[in-house]
Amino acid sequence: MKAIYIDAPGEVSIRKVPDPVRKKGEVLLRILYGGICGSDLGSYKGTFAYFDYPRIPGHEFSAEIVECGDDDPNGLRPGMIVTCNPYFNCGHCYSCRRGLVNACADNQTLGCQRDGAFSEYFSIPRERVYDGKGCDPRLLAAVEPFCISWHGVSRARVEPGDRVLVVGAGTIGVLAAAAAKKKGARVCIADVAPKKLAMAASAGVCDETLLNEGDGSFTDRVLELTKGDGFDVTVEAVGLPSTFQNCVDAACFGGRMVLIGVGKQNLDFNFTLIQKKELNIFGSRNSLKKDFLNVIDMLAAGETPLDKIITHCYAAADAAAAFSDFAKDPQDRLKVLLDFSRF
């Protein structure tokens, strides 16, 4: 079969690899659509913290079950359209023993610490496979990033009436805004790119936008928008030192901040501001089974913006162009899909 590889920063190839052999307790899948996320783009650019070369990317996808064994305890059956949880946990570290499997000390996410799903066929443990409940396979391929955002916003305990600032209008930021809106918050989304803010506004995920012009006026704009109070919750969805600082500065006294973005750079800042504001700062990593089930239910009920955030779809055979175009022109793209029927 064919598989997509990121061989080195800026280098994507398609290789012939052996077909997967389904082991006991696994499900053999035929991949339908795969999403290129910010982590995949970072891997392509050489900026992502959790990636080794060469590797098959891909942890956002929808698929059709080819084989699953008889009498599957989860009701899985051949022909079912599904999506999957891509975060492999060790099962024995302290986090796993406490049920915090998303924060496993030895986490291995598909397409990051281990080969991913961007191939014609893929085999995965059946407990990681979730019924797509009849949803469009294109939209199911975007369930995983919504789970990342939903988990982060849930970590920050967003409540009805909260004023929430999301810093970063990429896919994760836009979906974090959507999650906060779903929880009843009034949402502002900030970015340096006017086009990204326009896409977020047109998707209906926010009440207002804030263009960060990088001229030192960001905090003044925040205070203007909040009548001097700051935001109840700030969500970092970029992974840069400057955007982390933006979130600390924009949070109200006694507020909450959640870090979803992943970066490789250090930040030197006056940490006493955390004490002064009595900030509650949360890290958010991956997501949990319950997040997947919640998001799939929302998608089946027509309560997600996933149809509005898919901006580009390439044939899987054109994966090199998809990565290159995304890297060159990220401001015009949110979710980029690969169609594996064209491989």
Rosetta silent file (secondary structure, phi, psi, omega in degrees, C-alpha in Angstrom):
SEQUENCE: MKAIYIDAPGEVSIRKVPDPVRKKGEVLLRILYGGICGSDLGSYKGTFAYFDYPRIPGHEFSAEIVECGDDDPNGLRPGMIVTCNPYFNCGHCYSCRRGLVNACADNQTLGCQRDGAFSEYFSIPRERVYDGKGCDPRLLAAVEPFCISWHGVSRARVEPGDRVLVVGAGTIGVLAAAAAKKKGARVCIADVAPKKLAMAASAGVCDETLLNEGDGSFTDRVLELTKGDGFDVTVEAVGLPSTFQNCVDAACFGGRMVLIGVGKQNLDFNFTLIQKKELNIFGSRNSLKKDFLNVIDMLAAGETPLDKIITHCYAAADAAAAFSDFAKDPQDRLKVLLDFSRF
SCORE:     score description
SCORE:     0.000 S_00000001
   1 L     0.000  170.010  178.780    0.000    0.000    0.000 S_00000001
   2 E   -99.287  147.346  177.138    0.984    3.669   -0.210 S_00000001
   3 E  -141.929  149.444  178.055    1.844    5.867    2.768 S_00000001
   4 E   -93.144  134.302  177.476    2.755    9.527    3.185 S_00000001
   5 E  -123.320  142.378  160.635    6.041   10.349    4.925 S_00000001
   6 E   -97.621  109.233 -173.504    7.583   13.530    6.243 S_00000001
   7 E   -83.305  -31.635 -178.857   11.211   12.622    5.580 S_00000001
   8 E  -168.492  166.592  177.752   12.807   15.819    6.904 S_00000001
   9 L   -52.949  125.023  179.001   11.722   19.417    7.393 S_00000001
  10 L    82.747    4.994 -176.318   10.195   20.559    4.111 S_00000001
  11 E  -125.141  118.112  177.564   10.306   17.098    2.529 S_00000001
  12 E  -122.349  135.903  177.944    7.207   14.935    1.923 S_00000001
  13 E  -136.103  164.038  172.370    7.179   11.685   -0.056 S_00000001
  14 E  -115.648  124.775 -176.196    4.822    8.839   -0.877 S_00000001
  15 E  -120.826  156.651  169.230    6.276    5.387   -0.335 S_00000001
  16 E   -86.748  128.030 -179.650    5.219    1.797   -0.850 S_00000001
  17 L  -133.526  160.601  178.829    5.013    0.025    2.512 S_00000001
  18 L   -62.507  147.010  174.214    3.740   -3.413    3.612 S_00000001
  19 L   -63.228  145.534  177.531    0.032   -3.783    4.208 S_00000001
  20 L   -70.408  149.382  175.359   -0.877   -3.780    7.916 S_00000001
  21 L  -110.106  119.077 -178.095   -1.701   -7.097    9.567 S_00000001
  22 L   -70.488  125.549  176.583   -4.604   -6.877   12.004 S_00000001
  23 L   -91.762  165.985  177.033   -3.729   -8.300   15.404 S_00000001
  24 L   -58.214  133.467 -179.608   -6.174   -9.735   17.912 S_00000001
  25 L    85.430    2.761  179.170   -8.137   -6.916   19.500 S_00000001
  26 E  -109.627  165.104  177.693   -7.444   -4.537   16.620 S_00000001
  27 E  -121.228  130.279  176.238   -9.603   -3.083   13.865 S_00000001
  28 E   -90.314  127.385 -174.713   -8.392   -2.802   10.267 S_00000001
  29 E  -118.668  147.823  167.134   -9.404    0.497    8.713 S_00000001
  30 E  -104.780  116.275 -174.735   -9.479    1.989    5.232 S_00000001
  31 E   -70.246  136.113 -179.360   -8.659    5.653    5.631 S_00000001
  32 E  -104.119  -58.766  177.719  -11.163    8.065    4.053 S_00000001
  33 E  -134.818  146.821  175.378  -10.065   11.589    5.000 S_00000001
  34 E  -131.727  142.880  179.661   -7.161   12.926    7.028 S_00000001
  35 E  -102.042  137.027  172.889   -6.634   16.378    8.480 S_00000001
  36 E   -91.553  115.343 -175.738   -3.350   18.283    8.439 S_00000001
  37 L  -101.652  179.984  178.398   -3.179   20.016   11.811 S_00000001
  38 H   -61.730  -34.065  177.206   -0.877   22.623   13.295 S_00000001
  39 H   -66.452  -42.899  176.900    1.298   19.884   14.767 S_00000001
  40 H   -62.041  -41.401  179.117    1.681   18.232   11.368 S_00000001
  41 H   -64.912  -40.141  175.815    2.537   21.603    9.868 S_00000001
  42 H   -63.193  -37.305  176.726    5.083   22.168   12.639 S_00000001
  43 H   -63.673  -41.275  178.511    6.579   18.751   11.911 S_00000001
  44 H   -64.488  -38.022 -177.399    6.845   19.709    8.249 S_00000001
  45 H   -86.066  -11.620 -179.450    8.494   23.022    9.159 S_00000001
  46 L    84.872   18.545 -176.809   10.768   21.492   11.822 S_00000001
  47 L  -110.471   -4.006 -176.609    9.259   23.482   14.700 S_00000001
  48 L   -84.453  136.979 -172.203    7.131   20.849   16.466 S_00000001
  49 L   -72.889  -24.102 -169.941    8.495   19.609   19.795 S_00000001
  50 L  -118.484   62.110 -177.412    7.316   15.979   19.555 S_00000001
  51 L  -150.899  137.070  174.551    8.418   14.584   16.192 S_00000001
  52 L  -120.855  147.149 -177.928   11.232   12.413   14.828 S_00000001
  53 L  -106.081  151.314  -13.471   12.094   11.949   11.134 S_00000001
  54 L   -78.533  156.391 -179.148   11.215   10.128    8.967 S_00000001
  55 E  -155.306  149.115  170.563    7.665    9.398   10.053 S_00000001
  56 L   -80.553  119.502  178.908    4.170    8.797    8.701 S_00000001
  57 L   -81.087 -178.555  170.556    2.061   11.730    9.975 S_00000001
  58 L   112.453  108.343  172.023   -1.627   11.782   10.694 S_00000001
  59 L  -134.313    1.844  172.400   -3.779   11.635   13.811 S_00000001
  60 E  -111.695  117.886 -177.246   -6.951   13.316   12.565 S_00000001
  61 E  -164.989  160.625  167.265   -8.914   11.016   10.291 S_00000001
  62 E  -118.906  157.029 -174.422  -12.097    9.207    9.390 S_00000001
  63 E  -156.776  163.203  173.108  -12.128    5.640    8.149 S_00000001
  64 E  -108.269  134.084  178.304  -14.237    2.665    7.126 S_00000001
  65 E   -71.955  126.969  176.234  -13.919   -0.564    9.080 S_00000001
  66 E   -96.820  -48.041  178.215  -12.597   -3.396    6.888 S_00000001
  67 E  -140.855  142.634  176.825  -12.131   -6.095    9.558 S_00000001
  68 L  -145.225    1.638 -177.709  -12.850   -6.107   13.269 S_00000001
  69 L    85.689  162.796 -178.039  -13.360   -9.707   14.357 S_00000001
  70 L   -80.212  147.838  174.386  -16.590  -11.446   15.315 S_00000001
  71 L    51.585   52.756  178.284  -18.882  -10.215   18.108 S_00000001
  72 L   -62.312  129.734 -175.732  -17.004   -7.004   18.784 S_00000001
  73 L   -65.902  -18.333 -179.675  -17.919   -5.888   22.331 S_00000001
  74 L   -98.224    6.730  178.177  -18.257   -2.265   21.229 S_00000001
  75 L    78.191   13.614  178.021  -20.678   -3.030   18.389 S_00000001
  76 L   -72.446  147.512 -178.995  -18.135   -2.311   15.677 S_00000001
  77 L  -152.968  154.371  177.891  -18.745   -3.979   12.344 S_00000001
  78 L   -56.461  141.328 -179.752  -17.319   -3.942    8.791 S_00000001
  79 L    92.718  -15.505  179.820  -18.555   -1.018    6.733 S_00000001
  80 L   -70.730  139.295  176.814  -19.042    1.280    9.731 S_00000001
  81 E   -93.635  129.017 -169.597  -17.627    4.794    9.326 S_00000001
  82 E  -137.987  169.582  163.662  -15.595    5.761   12.370 S_00000001
  83 E  -130.649  174.696 -169.392  -13.023    8.087   13.860 S_00000001
  84 E  -140.283  153.288  171.050  -10.359    7.236   16.416 S_00000001
  85 L   -85.679  116.881 -171.847   -8.572    8.347   19.561 S_00000001
  86 L   -95.922    7.609 -173.820   -4.892    8.653   18.513 S_00000001
  87 E   -99.601  110.225 -178.950   -3.219    9.080   21.933 S_00000001
  88 E   -90.588  125.224  179.057   -1.476    5.933   23.119 S_00000001
  89 L  -111.745  156.002 -172.707   -0.789    5.777   26.858 S_00000001
  90 L   -76.125  -28.583  178.122    1.502    3.360   28.703 S_00000001
  91 L    88.694   -9.088 -175.734   -1.065    2.207   31.280 S_00000001
  92 L  -130.574   -8.175  177.753    1.337    2.031   34.240 S_00000001
  93 L   -71.705  172.326 -176.582    2.784    5.510   34.938 S_00000001
  94 H   -60.133  -41.244  179.023    1.376    7.591   37.806 S_00000001
  95 H   -61.759  -46.993 -179.782   -0.900    9.570   35.468 S_00000001
  96 H   -62.987  -39.944 -179.238   -2.336    6.422   33.903 S_00000001
  97 H   -64.394  -23.473  178.075   -2.845    4.796   37.300 S_00000001
  98 L   -96.768    5.375  178.359   -4.968    7.811   38.288 S_00000001
  99 L    84.897    5.384  179.193   -6.986    7.698   35.056 S_00000001
 100 L   -91.316   61.337 -170.403   -5.297   10.750   33.532 S_00000001
 101 H   -67.130  -24.132  178.306   -4.433    8.813   30.397 S_00000001
 102 H   -70.729  -20.040 -179.884   -4.246   11.930   28.226 S_00000001
 103 H  -107.870   28.198  178.809   -1.339   13.128   30.394 S_00000001
 104 L   -52.450  135.963 -179.887    0.582    9.842   30.246 S_00000001
 105 L   -64.801  -22.192  179.695    4.259   10.384   31.038 S_00000001
 106 L  -121.678   39.095  179.069    5.119    8.265   27.983 S_00000001
 107 L   -54.433  138.836  173.587    2.336    9.437   25.646 S_00000001
 108 E  -132.241  104.263  179.921    2.749    8.431   22.016 S_00000001
 109 E   -88.432  137.546  176.444    0.411   10.207   19.645 S_00000001
 110 E   -53.161  135.796  177.463   -0.102    8.824   16.155 S_00000001
 111 L    79.445   -1.179  178.881    1.938   10.756   13.628 S_00000001
 112 L  -120.866  -77.293  178.404    4.118   12.326   16.308 S_00000001
 113 L   -86.770  -10.784  175.314    5.931    9.873   18.583 S_00000001
 114 E  -144.564  161.710 -178.988    4.859    6.891   16.442 S_00000001
 115 L   -57.582  142.197 -176.215    3.833    6.420   12.815 S_00000001
 116 L   -98.102 -156.488 -167.804    0.420    7.818   12.051 S_00000001
 117 L  -103.584    5.812 -176.262   -2.564    7.006    9.889 S_00000001
 118 L   -80.169   70.226  177.666   -1.763    8.693    6.567 S_00000001
 119 E  -148.136  170.794 -177.033   -1.724    5.470    4.576 S_00000001
 120 L   -65.205  -39.098  179.683   -4.284    3.509    2.619 S_00000001
 121 E  -132.656  155.178 -176.241   -4.948    1.097    5.482 S_00000001
 122 E  -154.251  140.961  179.186   -4.284    1.237    9.186 S_00000001
 123 E  -115.974  135.114 -173.502   -4.780   -1.120   12.148 S_00000001
 124 E  -146.287  147.394  177.549   -5.581    0.202   15.621 S_00000001
 125 E   -54.214  137.152 -171.406   -6.803   -1.240   18.969 S_00000001
 126 H   -64.051  -26.342 -179.552  -10.577   -1.484   18.917 S_00000001
 127 H   -69.103  -10.206  179.192  -11.052    0.455   22.164 S_00000001
 128 H   -97.551    1.937 -175.039   -9.758    3.531   20.316 S_00000001
 129 E  -103.643  127.904 -176.007  -12.357    3.291   17.544 S_00000001
 130 E  -121.592  132.760  178.065  -15.584    5.306   17.879 S_00000001
 131 E   -56.819  128.051  178.820  -18.777    4.984   15.850 S_00000001
 132 L   -78.108   -2.117  175.243  -19.229    8.072   13.654 S_00000001
 133 L    53.032   38.293  174.840  -23.024    7.827   14.086 S_00000001
 134 L    77.941    9.232 -177.908  -23.684    8.373   10.402 S_00000001
 135 L   -74.864  157.376  177.661  -21.832   11.676   10.198 S_00000001
 136 L   -57.573  126.145 -179.998  -20.150   12.945    7.026 S_00000001
 137 H   -57.316  -30.937  176.905  -16.650   11.368    6.836 S_00000001
 138 H   -61.586  -42.451 -177.686  -15.186   14.767    5.904 S_00000001
 139 H   -76.016  -34.815  177.448  -16.468   16.220    9.169 S_00000001
 140 H   -60.434  -30.721  179.483  -15.513   13.174   11.226 S_00000001
 141 L   -67.322  -15.058  179.274  -11.905   13.778   10.180 S_00000001
 142 L  -104.706    8.441  179.313  -12.080   17.079   12.092 S_00000001
 143 H   -66.281  -42.421 -175.444  -13.494   15.624   15.311 S_00000001
 144 H   -59.213  -46.960  177.950  -10.078   15.148   16.943 S_00000001
 145 H   -63.793  -33.342  175.686   -9.045   18.831   16.845 S_00000001
 146 H   -64.729  -35.638  176.924  -12.436   19.831   18.232 S_00000001
 147 H   -62.862  -40.261  176.636  -11.807   17.363   21.070 S_00000001
 148 H   -57.413  -47.781 -178.221   -8.488   19.091   21.814 S_00000001
 149 H   -68.299  -42.840 -179.627  -10.282   22.431   22.044 S_00000001
 150 H   -61.539  -42.724  179.929  -13.276   21.063   23.970 S_00000001
 151 H   -62.705  -44.590 -179.256  -10.966   19.445   26.526 S_00000001
 152 H   -63.121  -46.065  179.694   -8.993   22.666   27.019 S_00000001
 153 H   -64.818  -35.374  176.557  -12.063   24.845   27.452 S_00000001
 154 H   -66.543  -38.546  176.810  -13.481   22.280   29.880 S_00000001
 155 H   -58.705  -35.950 -178.399  -10.219   22.388   31.860 S_00000001
 156 L   -81.375    1.187  176.032  -10.706   26.149   32.257 S_00000001
 157 L    55.595   45.981  178.283  -14.212   25.561   33.700 S_00000001
 158 L   -64.430  133.173 -176.280  -15.881   27.949   31.278 S_00000001
 159 L  -125.077  161.134  176.478  -19.377   28.789   32.472 S_00000001
 160 L   -54.912  134.725  178.715  -22.403   30.633   31.019 S_00000001
 161 L    90.848  -13.263  176.968  -21.813   34.363   31.073 S_00000001
 162 L   -62.801  147.453  169.742  -18.013   34.171   31.225 S_00000001
 163 E   -98.540  121.213 -172.855  -16.068   36.529   29.002 S_00000001
 164 E  -119.073  132.534  172.331  -13.511   34.406   27.162 S_00000001
 165 E  -111.036  123.402  173.555  -10.554   35.517   25.067 S_00000001
 166 E  -104.330  121.619  178.585   -9.047   32.985   22.676 S_00000001
 167 E   -98.666  110.544 -177.447   -5.585   33.981   21.455 S_00000001
 168 L   118.209  115.850 -178.389   -4.975   32.357   18.080 S_00000001
 169 L  -108.277   33.695  166.802   -7.452   31.978   15.213 S_00000001
 170 L   -78.197 -170.570 -176.980   -6.066   28.775   13.750 S_00000001
 171 H   -57.912  -47.741 -177.770   -8.164   25.622   13.789 S_00000001
 172 H   -64.121  -41.660  178.212   -7.648   24.899   17.501 S_00000001
 173 H   -64.679  -44.012  178.767   -8.368   28.497   18.461 S_00000001
 174 H   -62.227  -40.896  179.697  -11.483   28.705   16.307 S_00000001
 175 H   -74.075  -29.168  173.065  -12.765   25.446   17.748 S_00000001
 176 H   -65.763  -40.388  175.406  -11.902   26.588   21.282 S_00000001
 177 H   -61.041  -42.798  178.477  -14.034   29.656   20.621 S_00000001
 178 H   -62.157  -40.546  179.283  -16.827   27.373   19.389 S_00000001
 179 H   -64.492  -43.048  179.623  -16.513   25.233   22.532 S_00000001
 180 H   -64.647  -39.534  176.404  -16.682   28.289   24.785 S_00000001
 181 H   -62.110  -41.679  179.409  -19.756   29.563   22.900 S_00000001
 182 H   -60.486  -31.599 -179.736  -21.371   26.146   23.307 S_00000001
 183 L   -86.805    4.692  172.832  -20.817   26.466   27.062 S_00000001
 184 L    94.169   14.151 -179.197  -22.614   29.833   27.105 S_00000001
 185 L   -86.204  160.970  167.735  -19.683   32.260   27.155 S_00000001
 186 E   -95.803  124.861 -164.989  -19.269   35.562   25.356 S_00000001
 187 E  -119.157  133.619  169.912  -16.208   35.013   23.179 S_00000001
 188 E  -117.369  138.065  177.658  -13.556   37.251   21.669 S_00000001
 189 E  -120.529  135.796 -175.801  -10.891   35.779   19.415 S_00000001
 190 E  -119.217  146.807  176.996   -7.550   37.497   18.776 S_00000001
 191 E  -163.245  166.829  175.588   -4.948   37.030   16.075 S_00000001
 192 L   -89.723   -9.570 -174.330   -2.335   38.912   14.060 S_00000001
 193 L  -108.498  113.011  178.497   -3.966   37.893   10.766 S_00000001
 194 H   -57.126  -36.314 -179.273   -7.091   39.787    9.645 S_00000001
 195 H   -63.862  -39.625  179.242   -8.031   36.954    7.269 S_00000001
 196 H   -65.894  -40.495  178.335   -8.069   34.423   10.107 S_00000001
 197 H   -64.444  -37.987  178.139  -10.259   36.704   12.205 S_00000001
 198 H   -64.403  -39.976  178.641  -12.628   37.142    9.275 S_00000001
 199 H   -65.906  -39.846  178.906  -12.892   33.357    8.866 S_00000001
 200 H   -63.798  -43.022 -179.992  -13.590   32.944   12.595 S_00000001
 201 H   -64.470  -42.064 -178.586  -16.293   35.594   12.482 S_00000001
 202 H   -68.823  -24.395  177.078  -17.924   34.085    9.388 S_00000001
 203 L   -78.525   -9.208  176.366  -17.964   30.671   11.096 S_00000001
 204 L    74.741   24.957 -174.973  -20.060   32.204   13.857 S_00000001
 205 L   -95.689   -4.205 -175.542  -17.791   31.048   16.689 S_00000001
 206 L  -140.641  160.628  177.135  -17.198   34.435   18.344 S_00000001
 207 L   -93.661  -25.905  179.685  -19.005   37.596   19.397 S_00000001
 208 E  -156.778  162.713  179.434  -16.100   39.918   18.610 S_00000001
 209 E  -124.971  157.956  179.405  -12.570   39.877   17.252 S_00000001
 210 E  -135.695  114.469  177.273   -9.354   41.611   18.292 S_00000001
 211 E   -84.033  117.898  177.139   -6.595   42.276   15.798 S_00000001
 212 L   -87.090  103.301 -174.743   -3.206   42.138   17.549 S_00000001
 213 L   -86.570    1.078  175.647   -1.199   44.644   15.542 S_00000001
 214 L    67.605   21.883 -177.837    2.010   44.033   17.503 S_00000001
 215 L  -106.854   14.354  179.767    2.363   47.710   18.381 S_00000001
 216 L    86.343    3.454 -176.562    2.076   47.340   22.150 S_00000001
 217 L   -95.525    3.003 -173.199   -1.616   48.238   22.236 S_00000001
 218 H   -57.631  -51.310 -177.672   -2.931   44.717   22.905 S_00000001
 219 H   -63.426  -38.539  177.289   -3.483   45.150   26.652 S_00000001
 220 H   -61.322  -40.065  178.745   -5.081   48.562   26.127 S_00000001
 221 H   -65.994  -39.109  177.918   -7.510   47.007   23.638 S_00000001
 222 H   -61.065  -47.220 -179.075   -8.324   44.232   26.110 S_00000001
 223 H   -65.308  -34.513  176.644   -9.095   46.739   28.856 S_00000001
 224 H   -64.982  -43.971 -178.316  -11.209   48.760   26.442 S_00000001
 225 H   -67.383  -31.669 -174.482  -13.241   45.696   25.439 S_00000001
 226 L  -106.232   13.699 -179.771  -13.772   44.587   29.036 S_00000001
 227 L    54.845   39.272  175.416  -14.293   48.060   30.577 S_00000001
 228 L    87.110   -2.577 -173.778  -11.064   47.684   32.496 S_00000001
 229 L   -86.256  -34.504 -167.094  -11.818   44.260   33.987 S_00000001
 230 L    86.850  171.293 -176.679   -9.916   41.791   31.814 S_00000001
 231 E   -91.027  144.425  176.700  -11.311   38.444   30.654 S_00000001
 232 E   -62.582  -39.082 -177.927  -12.629   35.747   32.993 S_00000001
 233 E  -135.987  135.172  170.916  -10.874   33.091   30.898 S_00000001
 234 E  -120.558  142.292 -176.493   -8.031   33.308   28.398 S_00000001
 235 E  -122.086  117.572  177.553   -7.146   30.459   26.048 S_00000001
 236 E   -90.755  116.334 -175.085   -3.656   30.189   24.522 S_00000001
 237 L  -128.282   32.978 -179.711   -3.974   28.375   21.191 S_00000001
 238 L  -123.500  -55.017 -178.591   -0.732   29.296   19.422 S_00000001
 239 L    98.444   29.972  177.772    2.287   28.117   21.402 S_00000001
 240 L  -117.492  151.369  176.544    4.500   31.232   21.315 S_00000001
 241 H   -55.460  -41.947 -177.223    6.031   33.142   24.227 S_00000001
 242 H   -64.356  -37.980 -178.368    4.290   36.341   23.121 S_00000001
 243 H   -76.337  -30.049  171.959    0.839   34.734   23.009 S_00000001
 244 H   -62.287  -46.670  178.924    1.352   33.135   26.435 S_00000001
 245 H   -61.386  -40.823  176.951    2.197   36.602   27.758 S_00000001
 246 H   -55.116  -43.019 -176.944   -0.888   38.009   26.012 S_00000001
 247 H   -69.623  -38.841  175.924   -3.067   35.529   27.881 S_00000001
 248 H   -62.832  -45.944 -177.233   -1.501   36.312   31.273 S_00000001
 249 H   -66.467  -35.745 -173.476   -1.887   40.039   30.661 S_00000001
 250 H   -82.788  -16.850 -178.218   -5.478   39.784   29.388 S_00000001
 251 E   -72.454  143.510  177.831   -6.819   37.639   32.238 S_00000001
 252 E   -73.002  166.933  172.526   -8.737   39.389   34.997 S_00000001
 253 E   -65.125  129.065 -175.597   -7.679   39.299   38.633 S_00000001
 254 E    78.743   14.276 -176.485   -8.802   35.903   39.933 S_00000001
 255 E   -85.996 -175.106 -178.172   -9.210   34.678   36.364 S_00000001
 256 E  -126.061  143.781  177.865   -8.407   31.436   34.602 S_00000001
 257 E  -135.496  139.261  176.452   -6.005   30.698   31.763 S_00000001
 258 E  -126.622  135.116  179.641   -5.527   27.489   29.805 S_00000001
 259 E  -103.257  112.384  175.799   -2.539   26.639   27.635 S_00000001
 260 L  -105.423  -34.625 -176.992   -3.372   24.432   24.631 S_00000001
 261 L   -61.486  149.626 -179.776   -0.674   25.618   22.202 S_00000001
 262 L  -117.911  128.157  179.745    2.581   23.671   21.883 S_00000001
 263 L  -140.528  176.797 -178.778    5.896   25.431   21.327 S_00000001
 264 L  -120.038    1.457 -174.905    9.649   25.006   21.659 S_00000001
 265 L  -100.107  156.557  176.880   10.671   28.476   22.861 S_00000001
 266 L   -91.366  158.314  176.632   11.293   29.824   26.361 S_00000001
 267 L  -127.447  128.199  174.997    9.559   32.808   27.929 S_00000001
 268 L  -106.718  111.423 -178.134   11.188   35.252   30.343 S_00000001
 269 L  -148.341  167.088 -179.002    8.492   37.213   32.175 S_00000001
 270 L   -77.822   92.747 -174.070    7.582   38.658   35.565 S_00000001
 271 L   -67.169  -14.363  178.225    5.954   35.580   37.070 S_00000001
 272 H   -62.529  -19.570  176.318    4.838   37.569   40.130 S_00000001
 273 H   -60.582  -31.641  176.753    1.930   38.715   37.954 S_00000001
 274 H   -63.297  -44.779  179.047    0.475   35.227   38.419 S_00000001
 275 H   -67.705  -43.440 -177.286    0.574   35.701   42.185 S_00000001
 276 H   -60.225  -42.711  179.842   -0.632   39.291   41.994 S_00000001
 277 H   -85.220   -8.034 -171.057   -3.685   38.340   39.930 S_00000001
 278 L    49.361   53.510 -179.001   -4.149   35.009   41.738 S_00000001
 279 L   -74.697  144.548  169.787   -4.435   33.388   38.316 S_00000001
 280 E  -102.028  110.226 -176.334   -5.519   29.795   37.869 S_00000001
 281 E  -110.431  127.135 -176.756   -3.353   28.465   35.040 S_00000001
 282 E  -118.021  136.748  165.295   -4.138   25.093   33.468 S_00000001
 283 E   -87.821  151.350  177.086   -2.219   23.013   31.009 S_00000001
 284 L  -136.646  121.579 -177.294   -4.300   21.019   28.545 S_00000001
 285 L  -126.421  128.494  176.333   -2.937   18.006   26.729 S_00000001
 286 L    56.301 -146.495  177.912   -4.735   15.808   24.213 S_00000001
 287 L  -161.040  176.960 -174.619   -8.288   14.798   25.157 S_00000001
 288 L  -116.304  166.150  178.676  -10.259   11.928   26.648 S_00000001
 289 H   -53.463  -42.062 -178.055  -12.745    9.350   25.393 S_00000001
 290 H   -62.313  -31.791  176.815  -15.599   11.354   26.907 S_00000001
 291 H   -65.758  -43.670  177.987  -14.527   14.365   24.830 S_00000001
 292 H   -60.222  -46.337 -177.324  -14.708   12.294   21.636 S_00000001
 293 H   -64.829  -39.286  177.910  -18.144   10.937   22.519 S_00000001
 294 H   -63.929  -46.203 -176.855  -19.445   14.413   23.368 S_00000001
 295 H   -67.382  -40.602  177.337  -18.117   15.967   20.163 S_00000001
 296 H   -61.278  -41.398  177.511  -19.433   13.130   17.969 S_00000001
 297 H   -62.706  -41.710  178.578  -22.861   13.567   19.570 S_00000001
 298 H   -63.909  -41.118  178.832  -22.718   17.315   18.905 S_00000001
 299 H   -63.311  -44.087 -179.630  -21.709   16.680   15.297 S_00000001
 300 H   -63.501  -28.919 -179.933  -24.545   14.185   14.815 S_00000001
 301 L   -88.891    1.526  179.968  -26.960   16.786   16.219 S_00000001
 302 L    73.634   29.163 -174.302  -25.680   19.486   13.863 S_00000001
 303 L  -112.007   30.616  175.872  -24.229   21.532   16.733 S_00000001
 304 L  -129.551  160.302  176.534  -20.656   22.076   15.518 S_00000001
 305 L   -96.132   19.708 -171.496  -19.036   24.489   13.045 S_00000001
 306 H   -61.530  -30.866  177.960  -16.882   21.773   11.464 S_00000001
 307 H   -66.974  -21.415 -177.563  -18.488   22.233    8.052 S_00000001
 308 H   -94.471  -15.926 -176.198  -17.370   25.885    8.127 S_00000001
 309 H   -99.217   -6.232  174.275  -13.776   25.398    9.224 S_00000001
 310 E   -83.259  108.518 -173.478  -12.738   22.958    6.450 S_00000001
 311 E  -103.509  -23.284 -177.111  -11.263   25.367    3.922 S_00000001
 312 E  -144.317  145.206  175.958   -9.191   23.129    1.609 S_00000001
 313 E  -139.529  121.462 -179.067   -9.225   19.503    0.482 S_00000001
 314 E  -110.401  153.255  166.664   -6.400   17.910   -1.544 S_00000001
 315 E   -63.275  141.317  178.079   -6.041   14.492   -3.090 S_00000001
 316 H   -58.373  -30.135  177.484   -3.813   12.377   -0.844 S_00000001
 317 H   -62.695  -20.180 -179.350   -1.608   11.900   -3.903 S_00000001
 318 H  -104.261   30.132 -176.622   -0.910   15.643   -3.697 S_00000001
 319 H   -58.292  -39.840 -179.389    0.159   15.586   -0.049 S_00000001
 320 H   -59.439  -42.837  178.459    3.481   17.293   -0.782 S_00000001
 321 H   -67.340  -37.495  179.987    1.652   20.233   -2.353 S_00000001
 322 H   -61.368  -46.138  179.170   -0.851   20.326    0.520 S_00000001
 323 H   -66.509  -44.429 -178.212    1.910   20.669    3.115 S_00000001
 324 H   -63.155  -45.314 -179.606    3.891   23.142    1.020 S_00000001
 325 H   -64.242  -41.114  179.572    0.887   25.356    0.291 S_00000001
 326 H   -62.133  -43.593 -179.002   -0.180   25.312    3.944 S_00000001
 327 H   -66.518  -37.223 -177.721    3.317   26.318    5.074 S_00000001
 328 H   -76.763  -31.439 -171.873    3.556   29.124    2.515 S_00000001
 329 L  -139.043   61.635 -176.367    0.098   30.574    3.025 S_00000001
 330 H   -69.358  -21.327 -175.238   -1.335   29.613    6.440 S_00000001
 331 H   -69.095  -21.500 -179.371   -3.437   32.751    6.761 S_00000001
 332 H   -95.914    8.056 -173.731   -5.888   31.576    4.086 S_00000001
 333 L  -132.221  140.906  167.069   -6.401   28.128    5.613 S_00000001
 334 L  -109.846  -96.220  179.837   -8.032   26.610    8.655 S_00000001
 335 E   -90.845  123.072  177.165   -8.587   22.870    8.350 S_00000001
 336 E  -105.967  125.909 -179.399   -6.835   21.264    5.387 S_00000001
 337 E  -108.499  154.452  168.155   -7.972   17.749    4.468 S_00000001
 338 E  -112.639  132.318 -179.381   -6.487   14.959    2.393 S_00000001
 339 E   -98.020  108.699 -176.065   -8.921   12.784    0.414 S_00000001
 340 L   -81.294   -1.685  169.655   -7.590    9.200    0.438 S_00000001
 341 L   -74.655  -13.647  178.541   -9.997    8.089   -2.273 S_00000001
 342 L  -118.558   73.758 -174.943   -7.588   10.012   -4.532 S_00000001
 343 L  -123.755    0.000    0.000   -4.287    8.432   -3.585 S_00000001
